[in-house]
Amino acid sequence: MLDDYQHHVERKIEQYCHRDNFPKAADYGVDDSDLSNYLFDKQAILDSRGTQKSRYTIAGLIIMLPVVLLALMYPANKMPWGEWSIFIAVAAGVALWLVYELFRKAIMSVRLKKLDKASPKEAHYAADVVGYNPS
């Protein structure tokens, strides 16, 4: 069973829509097609992260890039920092990966805020559905 944001909201609506205290779409001025479009767009933005496998692959490539460049630029016996060169190159790779992750998360955050700003009623309704506590 899928456990993403879109399906979580849709499943919660199906499961609890008959309850009196459950948020009603009509009260928010939201119709089903607009909500469906909003949830689809939000899920597409969330899915832009990629799979865990692709994220690990990208991380590995970015981390190893300085190591490969260092190996191409210098012979093994003339590394600029001696025996510490490989460790420094890996640390530089980790720093590059962290910068990449920060930019990726910032871009995703901006896209989510832009979507929420463009569809405020749908965003508010979906947030209330997610926050609904059936007990």
Phi, psi and chi 1 to 4 in degrees:
 res  aa     phi    psi   chi1   chi2   chi3   chi4
   1 MET       -  136.5  178.1  176.4  -86.2      -
   2 LEU   -71.2  141.4  -67.3  174.2      -      -
   3 ASP  -130.4   53.9 -167.1   28.5      -      -
   4 ASP  -104.7  176.6   54.6   20.6      -      -
   5 TYR   -59.2  -49.2 -176.7   80.0      -      -
   6 GLN   -58.5  -48.1  179.3  179.0    6.5      -
   7 HIS   -70.1  -32.5  -71.9   94.9      -      -
   8 HIS   -61.9  -46.7  176.7   70.5      -      -
   9 VAL   -65.6  -47.5  171.5      -      -      -
  10 GLU   -62.3  -40.9  -70.1  170.5  -13.0      -
  11 ARG   -65.1  -40.5 -161.6  170.0   35.9 -111.7
  12 LYS   -66.9  -39.2 -149.1  162.5 -170.8 -178.5
  13 ILE   -63.0  -46.9  -69.1  170.7      -      -
  14 GLU   -61.2  -40.2  -73.2  175.4   22.6      -
  15 GLN   -74.2  -36.8 -165.3  172.0   20.7      -
  16 TYR  -118.7    5.8  -61.0  112.7      -      -
  17 CYS   -61.3  -22.9   66.4      -      -      -
  18 HIS   -79.4  -12.1   62.8  -81.1      -      -
  19 ARG   -77.6  143.9  -65.9 -166.9  177.3 -171.8
  20 ASP   -66.5  -34.5  -68.6  -25.6      -      -
  21 ASN   -91.5    3.1   62.7  -14.0      -      -
  22 PHE   -76.3  139.7 -173.6   76.6      -      -
  23 PRO   -58.1  132.3  -17.9   26.8      -      -
  24 LYS  -103.1  133.1  -54.7  -71.0 -174.2 -133.1
  25 ALA   -58.9  -38.2      -      -      -      -
  26 ALA   -62.0  -34.4      -      -      -      -
  27 ASP   -65.6  -23.3  -64.3  -17.7      -      -
  28 TYR   -97.8   -4.7  -68.0   79.8      -      -
  29 GLY    74.2   30.7      -      -      -      -
  30 VAL  -111.0  132.4  172.9      -      -      -
  31 ASP  -104.2  165.0   77.5    9.9      -      -
  32 ASP   -60.9  -39.5  -70.8  -20.3      -      -
  33 SER   -69.7  -39.1   65.7      -      -      -
  34 ASP   -65.3  -40.4  -70.3  -21.0      -      -
  35 LEU   -65.0  -43.6  178.1   63.3      -      -
  36 SER   -60.8  -43.9 -179.3      -      -      -
  37 ASN   -63.1  -43.0  -70.1  -22.3      -      -
  38 TYR   -61.7  -47.8  168.8   79.1      -      -
  39 LEU   -64.1  -38.6  -68.1  173.8      -      -
  40 PHE   -63.3  -46.5  178.6   81.5      -      -
  41 ASP   -63.9  -41.5  -68.5  -17.4      -      -
  42 LYS   -65.2  -41.6 -175.3  162.4 -173.9  165.2
  43 GLN   -65.2  -36.7 -170.2   59.7   49.0      -
  44 ALA   -62.7  -40.3      -      -      -      -
  45 ILE   -66.0  -44.1  -66.5  168.5      -      -
  46 LEU   -64.9  -34.9  -65.9  172.9      -      -
  47 ASP   -74.2  -13.8  -73.5  -15.2      -      -
  48 SER   -65.3  -12.5   69.4      -      -      -
  49 ARG   -63.1  -29.1  -67.8  179.3  -68.7 -155.7
  50 GLY    90.1  176.5      -      -      -      -
  51 THR   -77.9  165.8   64.1      -      -      -
  52 GLN   -61.9  -38.6 -172.7  172.7    8.7      -
  53 LYS   -62.2  -44.9 -178.6  178.6  177.6 -179.3
  54 SER   -67.8  -35.1   68.7      -      -      -
  55 ARG   -65.5  -40.9  -70.6 -167.9  -54.5  -94.6
  56 TYR   -66.5  -38.1  -75.7  145.9      -      -
  57 THR   -63.4  -46.0  -58.5      -      -      -
  58 ILE   -63.1  -43.2  -69.9  170.0      -      -
  59 ALA   -59.5  -46.3      -      -      -      -
  60 GLY   -61.6  -42.6      -      -      -      -
  61 LEU   -65.0  -43.5  -69.3  172.8      -      -
  62 ILE   -66.9  -41.2  -68.7  172.9      -      -
  63 ILE   -66.4  -36.3  -68.5  170.2      -      -
  64 MET   -82.7  -14.5  -68.5  -52.0  -63.0      -
  65 LEU   -55.3  -49.8 -176.1   64.2      -      -
  66 PRO   -63.5  -32.5  -21.9   31.7      -      -
  67 VAL   -65.1  -45.8  174.8      -      -      -
  68 VAL   -64.4  -44.5  171.2      -      -      -
  69 LEU   -61.9  -40.9  -69.8  175.2      -      -
  70 LEU   -63.5  -42.0 -173.1   68.1      -      -
  71 ALA   -66.9  -33.7      -      -      -      -
  72 LEU   -74.8  -30.4  -70.0  173.2      -      -
  73 MET   -85.1  -29.8  -68.6  172.8   54.5      -
  74 TYR  -130.2  143.1  -61.9   99.1      -      -
  75 PRO   -69.9  158.2    7.6   -9.4      -      -
  76 ALA   -57.6  -33.8      -      -      -      -
  77 ASN   -87.9    0.1   60.0   -8.5      -      -
  78 LYS  -127.3   33.3  -63.0 -160.5 -172.5 -115.7
  79 MET   -64.9  144.3  -68.0  -75.3  177.9      -
  80 PRO   -63.6  -30.0   14.3  -21.8      -      -
  81 TRP  -115.7   23.7  -58.1  -73.7      -      -
  82 GLY    63.0 -135.3      -      -      -      -
  83 GLU   -72.2   -9.8   59.4 -171.3   41.9      -
  84 TRP   -88.8   -6.3  -70.6   97.6      -      -
  85 SER   -55.8  -45.2  -65.2      -      -      -
  86 ILE   -65.4  -39.2 -169.6   73.4      -      -
  87 PHE   -67.2  -39.7  -61.1  111.2      -      -
  88 ILE   -66.5  -39.9  -67.3  170.6      -      -
  89 ALA   -65.1  -41.7      -      -      -      -
  90 VAL   -65.0  -41.7  169.3      -      -      -
  91 ALA   -62.5  -39.8      -      -      -      -
  92 ALA   -64.1  -38.4      -      -      -      -
  93 GLY   -63.9  -42.2      -      -      -      -
  94 VAL   -63.4  -40.8  169.5      -      -      -
  95 ALA   -63.3  -41.8      -      -      -      -
  96 LEU   -62.1  -41.8  -76.1  173.7      -      -
  97 TRP   -64.3  -40.9  174.1   70.6      -      -
  98 LEU   -62.9  -41.0  -70.8  172.9      -      -
  99 VAL   -63.1  -43.8  167.8      -      -      -
 100 TYR   -58.3  -46.4  166.1   79.7      -      -
 101 GLU   -63.3  -41.3  -78.8  -64.9  -52.5      -
 102 LEU   -61.3  -44.9  -72.9  172.8      -      -
 103 PHE   -64.4  -43.3  -83.1  119.6      -      -
 104 ARG   -61.4  -45.2 -172.0 -172.6   57.2   76.1
 105 LYS   -67.6  -37.7  -73.4 -177.2 -178.8 -171.1
 106 ALA   -64.7  -42.5      -      -      -      -
 107 ILE   -64.2  -43.1  -70.6  168.9      -      -
 108 MET   -64.0  -40.5 -167.7  168.3   61.1      -
 109 SER   -63.4  -42.6  176.5      -      -      -
 110 VAL   -63.4  -42.7  166.0      -      -      -
 111 ARG   -64.5  -40.1  -70.8  178.2   64.7 -158.5
 112 LEU   -65.9  -42.3  -73.2  169.8      -      -
 113 LYS   -64.8  -38.7  -73.8  178.4 -176.4  174.7
 114 LYS   -64.3  -41.6 -174.0  176.6  176.9 -178.9
 115 LEU   -64.4  -45.1  176.3   65.5      -      -
 116 ASP   -64.3  -35.0  -72.4  -10.5      -      -
 117 LYS   -70.8  -34.6 -171.3  175.2 -179.6 -178.2
 118 ALA   -75.3  -25.6      -      -      -      -
 119 SER  -131.9   66.0  -54.9      -      -      -
 120 PRO   -65.7  -37.1   22.0  -30.1      -      -
 121 LYS   -66.3  -44.2  -65.1 -177.1  -68.8 -173.9
 122 GLU   -65.8  -39.9  -69.4   83.3   -0.5      -
 123 ALA   -63.8  -44.0      -      -      -      -
 124 HIS   -65.2  -43.3 -172.9 -117.0      -      -
 125 TYR   -64.0  -46.5  176.3   64.7      -      -
 126 ALA   -62.1  -39.7      -      -      -      -
 127 ALA   -64.4  -39.7      -      -      -      -
 128 ASP   -68.6  -35.5  -74.4   -7.8      -      -
 129 VAL   -64.6  -45.7  167.4      -      -      -
 130 VAL   -63.4  -38.2  167.9      -      -      -
 131 GLY   -81.2   -4.8      -      -      -      -
 132 TYR   -65.6  131.2  175.7   73.4      -      -
 133 ASN  -112.3  113.6 -172.4   -0.6      -      -
 134 PRO   -70.0  -13.1   21.7  -28.3      -      -
 135 SER   -86.2      -   52.6      -      -      -
